[in-house]
């Protein structure tokens, strides 16, 4: 398909993730790795890779930027909600919108070399709107334009190249969050464990904590992604999204709205995620994590909430 298509109409809610790609003459790039880890348990890193073909941009050897060392600027306009940009298989940058303004723009210098260069875009939708005027018409995904500036020709519009689309992640297609998919994959451990590496899958097993206290998953050492326990989704984690606002001394006098008397500015917008005890077995519970940004899975922990009697 030529041009850029709206994300929700393409994915049809099958996944939050959509790859924007075109056919390339080069070998596919490593974009998604699989790994596993959890504190105080055996941990493994799956070394399989996801191979994708990407948008191709051909750079001639007489380009001036190659001689002066001034990398061209890639600018991408998106309706939201988050975007990862890969150049020749390497993560070049990440950008995301906000609750009030989900639209975003990626505009950064990118490393291009002589010959065919691969550009892959992973667009992420963070929930669907269910309130507001004509919310059913709100868009998501890379709608463009996508521009490359700093070439001899000036600005190159790559929006109208032939694009293809891949819905979801390779790990989702392999059902890595289920016992059947996880057990069929090859995992490694120890020094090969990937820490702070984006686009990485982790897994582990753990025993259910004793007692009947409510349980939560502490994800403060992670960035953004998804959690599953025994095949059931805990939800999307995003502790890398830092709460902001005015956390000055609180005074309830006068007009009140949702921006008044804020707390925890500079902290993760959400750190703990509820884990229903009914989802757990006594032993060998499977936890699978997909991490987009790069986190430290050794810091993940199950915590109990206890209350004292009055």
Residue pairs with C-beta under 8 A, 6 or more apart in sequence:
1 162
1 163
1 164
1 165
2 160
2 161
2 162
2 163
3 144
3 159
3 160
3 163
4 20
4 141
4 142
4 143
4 144
4 146
4 159
4 163
5 141
5 163
5 165
6 79
6 139
6 140
6 141
6 143
7 18
7 79
7 123
7 125
7 139
7 140
7 141
7 142
8 125
8 128
8 139
8 140
8 141
10 18
10 141
10 165
10 167
11 17
11 18
11 125
11 167
11 168
13 128
14 167
14 168
15 167
15 168
15 169
15 172
16 124
16 125
16 126
16 236
17 122
17 123
17 124
17 167
17 168
17 169
17 172
18 122
18 123
18 124
18 125
18 141
18 165
18 166
18 167
18 168
19 52
19 120
19 121
19 122
19 123
19 165
19 166
19 167
20 55
20 120
20 121
20 122
20 123
20 142
20 163
20 165
21 52
21 53
21 54
21 55
21 120
21 121
21 163
21 164
21 165
21 166
22 53
22 54
22 55
22 56
22 161
22 162
22 163
22 164
23 53
23 56
23 162
23 164
24 53
24 54
24 55
24 56
24 116
24 118
25 56
25 116
26 56
26 116
26 118
27 51
28 51
28 52
28 53
28 54
29 51
29 52
29 54
29 86
29 88
29 89
29 118
29 120
30 49
30 50
30 51
30 89
31 49
31 50
31 51
31 52
31 86
31 89
31 120
31 122
31 199
32 49
32 50
32 169
32 170
32 171
32 199
32 200
32 201
33 45
33 46
33 47
33 48
33 49
33 50
33 194
33 197
33 199
33 200
33 201
34 45
34 46
34 47
34 48
34 171
34 176
34 185
34 187
34 200
34 201
35 44
35 45
35 46
35 187
35 193
35 194
35 197
35 200
35 201
35 202
35 297
36 43
36 44
36 45
36 46
36 187
36 189
36 193
36 201
36 202
36 203
36 204
37 43
37 44
37 45
37 189
37 193
37 202
37 204
37 297
37 298
38 202
38 203
38 204
38 205
38 206
38 287
38 297
38 298
38 300
39 298
39 299
39 300
39 301
41 204
41 205
41 206
42 189
42 204
42 205
43 189
43 190
43 193
43 202
43 204
43 297
44 187
44 188
44 189
44 193
44 203
45 187
45 188
45 189
45 192
45 193
45 194
46 176
46 185
46 186
46 187
46 188
46 201
46 203
47 186
47 188
47 192
48 185
48 186
50 169
50 170
50 171
52 120
52 166
53 118
53 164
54 86
54 118
54 119
54 120
55 118
55 119
55 120
55 121
55 158
55 161
55 163
56 116
56 117
56 118
56 119
57 112
57 116
57 117
57 118
57 119
57 148
57 156
57 158
58 115
58 116
58 117
59 66
59 112
59 113
59 114
59 115
59 117
59 151
60 114
60 152
61 114
62 152
63 114
63 151
63 152
64 152
65 71
65 72
65 150
65 151
66 114
70 109
70 150
71 109
71 110
71 111
71 112
71 150
72 109
72 110
72 112
72 148
72 149
72 150
72 151
73 107
73 108
73 109
73 110
73 148
73 149
73 150
74 85
74 87
74 92
74 106
74 107
74 108
74 109
74 110
74 119
74 146
74 147
74 148
75 105
75 106
75 107
75 145
75 146
75 147
75 148
75 149
76 83
76 85
76 105
76 106
76 107
76 121
76 142
76 144
76 146
76 147
77 103
77 105
77 142
77 143
77 144
77 145
77 146
78 95
78 97
78 103
78 104
78 105
78 106
78 123
78 141
78 142
78 143
79 102
79 103
79 138
79 139
79 140
79 141
79 142
79 143
80 96
80 97
80 102
80 103
80 104
80 125
80 126
80 140
80 141
81 96
81 97
81 102
81 104
81 124
81 125
81 126
81 127
81 140
82 94
82 95
82 96
82 97
82 104
82 123
82 124
82 126
82 224
82 292
83 94
83 95
83 96
83 104
83 106
83 121
83 122
83 123
83 124
83 142
84 91
84 93
84 94
84 121
84 122
84 124
84 198
84 199
84 292
85 91
85 92
85 93
85 94
85 95
85 106
85 108
85 110
85 119
85 120
85 121
86 92
86 118
86 119
86 120
86 121
86 122
87 110
87 111
87 112
87 117
87 118
87 119
88 111
88 113
88 117
88 118
89 118
89 120
90 111
91 198
91 199
92 108
92 110
92 111
93 106
93 108
94 198
94 292
94 293
95 104
95 105
95 106
96 104
96 241
97 103
97 104
102 140
119 158
121 142
121 146
123 140
123 141
123 142
124 292
125 140
125 141
126 236
126 238
129 135
129 136
129 138
132 138
144 159
145 157
145 159
146 157
146 158
146 159
147 155
147 156
147 157
147 158
147 159
148 155
148 156
148 158
149 155
149 156
169 290
171 177
171 201
171 290
174 181
174 184
174 185
175 181
175 182
176 182
176 185
176 201
176 203
176 288
176 290
177 228
177 231
177 233
177 288
178 231
179 231
179 286
182 203
182 286
182 288
187 203
193 297
194 200
195 296
195 297
195 298
196 294
196 295
196 296
197 291
197 294
198 223
198 291
198 292
198 293
198 294
199 291
199 292
200 290
200 291
200 294
201 288
201 289
201 290
201 291
202 288
202 289
202 290
202 291
202 297
203 286
203 287
203 288
203 289
204 286
204 287
205 284
205 285
205 286
205 287
206 285
206 287
206 302
207 282
207 283
207 284
207 285
208 277
208 280
208 281
208 282
208 283
208 285
209 215
209 302
209 304
211 304
212 277
213 304
213 305
213 306
214 274
214 277
214 304
214 305
215 274
215 275
215 276
215 277
215 280
215 302
215 303
215 304
215 305
216 272
216 273
216 274
216 275
216 302
216 303
216 304
216 305
217 227
217 234
217 272
217 273
217 274
217 275
217 300
217 301
217 302
217 303
218 271
218 272
218 299
218 300
218 301
218 302
218 303
219 227
219 237
219 239
219 271
219 272
219 273
219 300
220 239
220 268
220 271
220 299
221 239
221 295
221 296
221 297
221 298
221 299
221 300
222 237
222 239
222 240
222 289
222 291
222 293
222 295
222 296
222 297
222 299
222 300
223 238
223 239
223 240
223 291
223 292
223 293
223 294
223 295
224 236
224 237
224 238
224 239
224 240
224 241
224 291
224 292
224 293
225 236
225 237
225 289
225 290
225 291
225 292
225 293
225 295
226 233
226 234
226 235
226 236
226 237
226 289
226 290
227 233
227 234
227 235
227 237
227 273
227 287
227 288
227 289
228 234
228 286
228 287
228 288
228 289
229 275
229 279
229 280
229 285
229 286
229 287
230 279
230 280
230 281
230 285
230 286
231 286
232 279
234 273
234 274
234 275
235 273
237 270
237 273
238 268
238 269
238 270
239 268
239 269
239 270
239 271
240 268
240 293
240 295
241 268
241 269
242 266
242 267
242 268
242 269
243 262
243 264
243 265
243 266
243 267
243 268
243 269
244 265
244 266
245 259
245 262
245 265
246 259
246 262
246 265
247 262
247 263
247 264
247 265
247 266
250 260
250 261
251 261
252 260
252 261
272 303
275 302
287 300
289 297
289 300
291 297
